[in-house]
Amino acid sequence: MRDLEISGLSADSRAIGEGFAFFAIPGHAGDGLSFVNDARVKGAVVVSRSASRRALRR
């Protein structure tokens, strides 16, 4: 695995810049997983997702 330099963090795909880590979390208006591709196109080098809501209910 290669080292990555993370230049920022965000759970909002609109705020992603080159080298950012994107946190895809469920929200009231939508699920962050729907925006992973947008974040990658904008320069996200890491994507972290939360556990599914089903898994959290167990």
C-alpha positions, 0 to 999 in steps of 0.5 A: 500500500502506498502512502497518501497525503490527505489535504482535507476532510469532508462529508459534503461532496460539493466541498471536496478538493484534490487530495481530500478524504470523503465521508459518505454518511447517511443524512436526512435528505440523502445517502452519502453513498450516492455522491461517491462518484462526484467526490472521486471526480473532484479529487477525493483519494479516500472514501469512508462509508458508514455502516448500513442502517440495517447493520446499526439496528442489529 
